[in-house]
């Protein structure tokens, strides 16, 4: 859905864009994209995740152009992504092959391979460290850099070269077994229903209902971080299923392999094109087994665990946990709870949809409001409403109101 001004306003818009360009090119506010990417990695992760485009340098450029607005940066990056070709499709990525940098389990203290705290703020004091500001000022004074001009739009990037074979993928972090594998081996997990339908690409197809699990996971993965967390929190507080346990949370890198365009098939024909940094969560929910053989003589039912799944770009642990909660909620599909209504959840976690629809309220609505105003006036009565005489005065130019906006 797009919105435009009713009439006029070109000069004001041009002046506003000129002021925006001057602000972006101000030497005092000019920060190199590389410094943004290095200083704000988790913000970069959020922009990439909500844009469905994994490229830190472009995410940093979009943040710089958007003045630090995540919504604007996502808008820019999604628009840029829509112009790119898609020459390759990767093979299915097995997250069990992740080179793990961080790995914890809230379900078990001792897990095979051990728990890895890695880099985390979970155990730090939330106090401002003013030494960081002093270090930055010292760095700026030691090596001043000339400001570079800021382009109006991100420059197109060429498609990635597919030249490195899979054997040359970077190493250095371990592959560790999954916690859920041990539960699955013991028959304690309820398997999901089989589904051999090829996954849809929600960046190329419009959302429709009912949505398959593949669509739901994609929408949640690129959903607005704060919205996904808010709905996941609501589910925990009584608007969804019982409180889950994080079976495993892992953060690390995953190799992306594509087949040779002319010799696909054998393992040696796969080419390594890069690696994705992701956070993966598998949450455990206690459920009753649905199989008839689970009923015992005393008419009770055996319990098992169902898995709620979350996988997001970069270090977005809270979002991944909330995503796993909503995955389980939407699988249950009891629409008496808003967090289990897929239309409610999937439509309202998208940052572009939400920002666009709410922001359009700032645009002119003169004609529609005049109609509402006339309807209100007609409900008034001269006898019991002060000011009715004024209300009876018919405006002849109500639909011709105009705004003479000026950019300052």
C-alpha positions in Angstrom: 0.0 0.0 0.0 1.4 3.4 -1.0 0.3 6.9 0.1 0.9 10.2 -1.7 0.0 13.8 -0.9 -3.4 14.9 -2.2 -2.0 17.9 -4.1 0.9 20.3 -4.2 3.8 20.2 -1.8 6.6 19.6 -4.3 8.6 22.6 -3.2 8.4 21.6 0.5 9.4 18.1 -0.3 12.4 19.2 -2.3 13.4 21.5 0.5 13.1 18.7 3.0 15.2 16.4 0.9 17.8 19.1 0.5 18.0 19.5 4.3 18.3 15.8 4.7 21.2 15.6 2.2 23.0 18.5 4.0 22.6 16.7 7.4 24.1 13.5 6.0 27.0 15.3 4.5 27.8 17.3 7.6 31.5 16.5 8.5 30.6 16.5 12.2 28.1 13.7 11.6 30.0 11.8 9.0 30.9 8.3 10.2 32.5 5.7 8.0 30.3 2.7 7.3 33.1 0.4 8.4 33.2 2.1 11.8 29.5 1.7 12.2 29.7 -2.0 11.4 32.6 -2.5 13.8 31.0 -0.4 16.7 27.4 -1.6 16.4 27.4 -5.2 15.3 24.1 -6.2 16.9 22.4 -3.3 15.3 23.8 -4.4 12.0 22.5 -7.9 12.7 19.0 -6.5 13.3 18.9 -4.5 10.1 20.2 -7.5 8.1 17.7 -9.8 9.7 14.7 -7.6 9.1 15.9 -6.9 5.5 16.4 -10.5 4.5 19.8 -9.5 3.1 23.1 -10.7 4.7 25.7 -8.0 4.0 27.1 -6.1 7.0 28.7 -3.3 4.8 25.4 -2.5 3.1 23.5 -2.6 6.4 26.0 -0.1 7.9 25.6 2.1 4.8 21.8 1.9 5.2 22.0 2.9 8.8 24.3 5.8 8.0 22.0 7.0 5.3 18.9 6.5 7.5 20.5 8.5 10.3 20.4 5.5 12.6 16.8 4.7 12.1 16.4 0.9 12.0 13.1 1.1 10.1 14.5 3.5 7.5 17.6 1.3 7.1 15.5 -1.8 6.6 13.4 0.0 4.1 16.5 1.0 2.1 18.0 -2.4 2.3 14.8 -4.3 1.3 14.4 -1.9 -1.6 18.0 -2.6 -2.7 17.5 -6.3 -2.3 14.5 -6.2 -4.6 16.8 -5.0 -7.4 19.2 -8.0 -7.1 19.2 -11.1 -9.2 19.2 -14.5 -7.5 21.6 -16.6 -9.5 22.1 -19.4 -7.0 20.2 -21.3 -4.4 22.2 -22.8 -1.6 22.0 -26.4 -0.5 20.0 -27.2 2.7 22.1 -26.0 5.6 22.4 -28.4 8.5 22.6 -26.3 11.7 24.2 -29.3 13.4 27.3 -28.4 11.5 27.6 -25.0 13.0 31.0 -23.9 14.2 29.8 -22.9 17.6 31.0 -19.7 19.3 28.4 -19.7 22.1 26.2 -22.5 23.3 24.1 -22.7 26.5 21.2 -24.9 27.6 18.7 -24.0 30.3 17.3 -27.5 30.3 20.5 -29.4 31.2 23.6 -28.4 33.3 25.9 -30.9 31.7 25.5 -31.5 28.0 27.7 -33.3 25.5 30.4 -31.0 24.4 29.9 -28.6 27.3 28.3 -25.2 27.6 30.1 -22.3 26.1 29.3 -18.9 27.5 31.3 -17.1 24.8 30.7 -13.3 24.5 27.6 -12.3 26.5 26.3 -9.4 28.6 24.1 -11.7 30.7 26.5 -11.6 33.6 27.7 -8.0 33.4 26.6 -4.9 35.3 24.5 -2.6 33.2 26.5 0.5 33.9 27.8 3.1 31.4 31.5 2.7 30.7 32.7 6.2 30.1 36.2 4.9 29.3 34.8 3.9 25.8 34.0 7.5 25.0 37.5 8.6 26.1 39.1 5.9 23.9 37.1 7.1 20.9 38.1 10.7 21.4 41.7 9.7 21.7 41.5 7.6 18.5 39.9 10.5 16.6 42.6 12.9 17.7 45.4 10.5 16.9 44.3 9.7 13.4 41.9 12.3 11.9 40.2 11.1 8.7 38.8 13.3 6.0 35.0 12.9 5.6 33.9 11.0 2.6 30.8 12.0 0.7 27.6 10.0 1.4 25.8 8.6 -1.6 22.1 9.1 -1.9 21.4 5.4 -2.4 23.5 2.3 -1.8 25.6 1.5 -4.8 24.7 -1.9 -6.4 27.0 -4.7 -5.4 27.9 -7.4 -7.9 26.7 -11.0 -7.4 29.1 -13.0 -5.2 31.7 -14.8 -7.1 31.4 -18.6 -6.8 35.0 -19.6 -7.0 36.0 -21.3 -3.7 35.3 -25.0 -3.3 33.6 -26.2 -0.2 36.8 -27.7 1.1 38.2 -24.2 1.6 35.6 -23.0 4.1 37.2 -21.3 7.2 37.7 -23.4 10.3 38.6 -22.7 13.9 35.4 -23.4 15.9 34.0 -26.8 16.9 31.0 -28.7 15.6 28.9 -29.8 18.6 26.0 -32.2 18.8 22.5 -30.9 19.4 20.8 -31.2 22.8 17.6 -32.3 21.2 19.3 -35.2 19.5 19.6 -37.0 22.8 15.9 -36.5 23.6 14.9 -37.6 20.1 17.0 -40.8 20.5 15.0 -41.6 23.7 11.7 -41.1 22.0 10.8 -38.1 24.2 10.1 -35.6 21.3 6.8 -35.4 19.4 7.8 -35.4 15.7 6.3 -32.7 13.6 3.9 -33.9 10.8 5.7 -34.9 7.6 5.7 -32.2 4.9 7.6 -32.6 1.7 6.3 -29.4 0.1 9.1 -27.2 -1.2 9.5 -24.1 1.0 8.1 -20.8 -0.3 10.2 -17.7 -0.5 8.3 -14.9 1.3 10.6 -12.2 -0.2 9.3 -13.2 -3.6 5.7 -14.1 -2.9 2.9 -12.3 -1.1 1.7 -13.7 2.3 -1.4 -15.7 2.2 -3.4 -17.8 4.7 -3.3 -20.5 5.9 0.4 -20.2 6.0 2.7 -23.2 6.2 5.3 -23.5 8.9 8.1 -22.6 6.5 6.3 -19.3 5.8 5.6 -18.6 9.5 9.3 -19.1 10.4 10.5 -16.8 7.6 8.1 -14.1 8.6 9.1 -14.4 12.3 12.8 -14.5 11.4 12.7 -11.2 9.6 10.0 -9.7 11.8 10.5 -6.5 13.8 12.6 -7.6 16.8 10.6 -5.6 19.4 7.3 -6.9 18.0 8.4 -10.6 18.0 9.7 -10.2 21.6 6.5 -8.4 22.7 4.2 -11.2 21.4 6.5 -13.9 22.7 6.4 -12.2 26.1 2.6 -12.0 25.9 2.5 -15.7 25.3 4.5 -16.3 28.4 2.2 -14.2 30.5 -0.9 -16.2 29.8 -1.9 -15.4 26.2 -0.3 -18.6 24.9 1.0 -22.0 25.9 2.8 -22.9 29.1 6.3 -21.6 30.0 8.9 -23.4 27.8 12.5 -24.4 28.7 15.3 -23.4 26.4 16.7 -26.8 25.4 19.6 -25.2 23.5 20.7 -21.7 22.4 23.6 -21.6 20.0 25.3 -18.8 18.2 27.9 -19.4 15.5 28.5 -19.5 11.7 27.0 -21.7 9.1 28.6 -22.3 5.7 26.6 -21.6 2.6 27.2 -23.9 -0.3 25.8 -23.8 -3.9 25.9 -26.4 -6.6 27.9 -26.0 -9.7 25.4 -24.7 -12.3 26.4 -27.3 -14.8 27.7 -30.2 -12.7 25.4 -30.4 -9.7 25.1 -33.6 -7.8 28.3 -34.7 -6.2 29.7 -33.3 -3.0 32.8 -32.1 -4.7 30.7 -30.0 -7.1 29.5 -27.7 -4.3 31.1 -24.3 -3.9 31.6 -22.4 -0.7 30.2 -18.8 -1.1 30.4 -17.5 2.4 29.2 -18.0 6.0 26.2 -16.7 8.0 26.4 -15.8 11.6 23.2 -16.9 13.2 21.5 -17.6 16.6 19.5 -20.8 16.9 17.1 -21.7 19.7 15.2 -24.9 20.3 12.7 -24.5 23.2 11.0 -27.5 24.8 7.3 -27.6 25.6 5.5 -30.3 27.6 2.7 -31.8 25.5 0.4 -34.8 25.7 1.1 -37.5 23.1 -1.7 -37.7 20.6 -1.2 -41.3 19.5 -3.8 -43.7 20.8 -1.3 -46.1 22.1 -0.1 -43.5 24.5 -3.3 -44.0 26.6 -2.7 -46.4 29.5 -5.2 -48.5 31.4 -6.0 -45.7 33.9 -7.0 -43.4 31.0 -4.0 -41.1 31.5 -1.8 -39.9 28.7 2.0 -39.9 28.4 3.8 -36.6 28.2 6.4 -35.7 25.6 8.2 -32.6 24.4 7.5 -30.5 21.4 10.1 -28.2 20.0 9.6 -24.5 19.2 12.2 -23.3 16.8 13.9 -20.0 16.2 16.7 -19.0 13.8 17.8 -15.4 13.2 20.7 -13.5 11.8 23.6 -12.6 14.1 23.4 -12.1 17.9 19.7 -11.7 18.5 19.2 -14.2 21.3 16.0 -12.7 22.8 14.4 -12.5 19.4 15.3 -16.1 18.6 13.8 -17.3 22.0 10.6 -15.3 21.4 10.5 -16.7 17.8 10.7 -20.3 19.2 7.7 -19.5 21.5 5.6 -18.1 18.7 6.5 -21.0 16.4 5.0 -23.4 18.9 2.0 -21.0 19.5 1.2 -20.9 15.8 1.6 -24.7 15.5 -1.1 -25.1 18.1 -3.3 -22.7 16.2 -5.9 -22.0 18.9 -7.3 -18.7 17.8 -8.9 -17.9 21.1 -5.4 -16.7 22.0 -4.1 -13.8 19.8 -0.6 -15.3 19.9 -1.9 -18.4 18.3 -3.7 -16.6 15.5 -1.3 -16.7 12.5 -2.9 -13.7 10.7 -2.7 -11.6 13.9 0.9 -12.5 14.5 2.4 -12.6 11.0 0.8 -9.3 9.9 1.8 -7.4 13.0 5.5 -8.3 13.3 6.6 -6.8 10.0 8.4 -3.5 10.6 7.8 -2.2 7.1 4.1 -2.9 7.2 3.7 -1.4 10.6 5.9 1.7 10.0 4.3 2.4 6.6 0.7 2.1 7.8 1.2 4.2 11.0 3.4 6.8 9.2 0.7 7.4 6.6 -1.4 9.0 9.3 0.9 12.1 9.0 -0.1 12.6 5.3 -3.0 14.8 4.3 -6.5 13.5 5.1 -8.4 16.6 4.5 -11.2 15.2 2.4 -11.9 12.2 4.5 -11.8 14.2 7.7 -14.2 16.8 6.3 -16.7 14.0 5.6 -16.3 12.8 9.2 -16.7 16.4 10.5 -19.9 16.9 8.5 -21.3 13.7 9.9 -20.6 14.8 13.5 -22.2 18.2 12.8 -25.4 16.5 11.5 -25.8 14.7 14.8 -25.9 17.9 16.8 -29.2 19.5 17.7 -29.8 23.3 18.1 -31.7 22.9 21.4 -29.2 21.0 23.6 -25.8 21.6 22.1 -24.0 24.9 22.6 -22.4 26.3 19.5 -25.0 24.6 17.2 -25.5 27.8 15.3 -21.8 27.7 14.3 -22.2 24.1 13.3 -25.0 25.0 11.0 -22.8 27.2 8.9 -21.9 25.3 5.8 -18.3 25.6 4.6 -18.1 26.0 0.9 -14.3 25.4 0.7 -14.0 22.5 3.2 -12.8 20.1 0.5 -10.3 22.6 -0.8 -8.2 23.0 2.3 -4.5 23.0 1.5 -1.4 22.8 3.6 1.5 25.1 2.8 4.2 23.1 4.4 7.6 24.6 4.7 10.8 22.7 5.5 12.8 24.4 8.3 
